[in-house]
Amino acid sequence: MTLQGQEIIKETSKTLPGQPGVYQMEDNKGNILYIGKAKNLSKRVKNYLNINNLTRRIQRMVSLTFSMNFSFTS
């Protein structure tokens, strides 16, 4: 079974360090849905798990997320 949406974000957030960086969300075809930056990647990505506090546009983006990529900065 392939994880998607909140499940992939939840599993990914468990391994992220609390350091600054850039994150990229992609759909199942590899299309980039969103590129964001954060001072604390772990906290920022976990914000996407509280679906009720997100706009409909962001909720849709989360539901379409199939993979995430990260670049860490200092």
C-alpha positions, 0 to 999 in steps of 0.5 A, a space after each residue: 500500500 502506498 501512502 498519500 496525503 496526510 499519511 505520507 506527511 505524518 510518516 515523513 515528519 517523524 524523521 525530520 530534524 528541527 532545523 531550517 530548510 526547504 521542502 517540496 511536495 509532489 503529486 503521484 506524477 512527480 509534479 511539484 505541488 508546493 515549495 516552502 521554506 521553514 526555520 524548523 522543518 519538523 514543526 512546519 511539516 507537522 502543521 499540515 496534519 491539522 487539516 481543520 485549520 487549513 484552507 480548502 486549497 491547502 487541504 486539497 494540496 495535502 490530499 494530493 501529496 504523494 512524496 516530499 523532498 527536503 534540503 537542509 540549510 544552516 
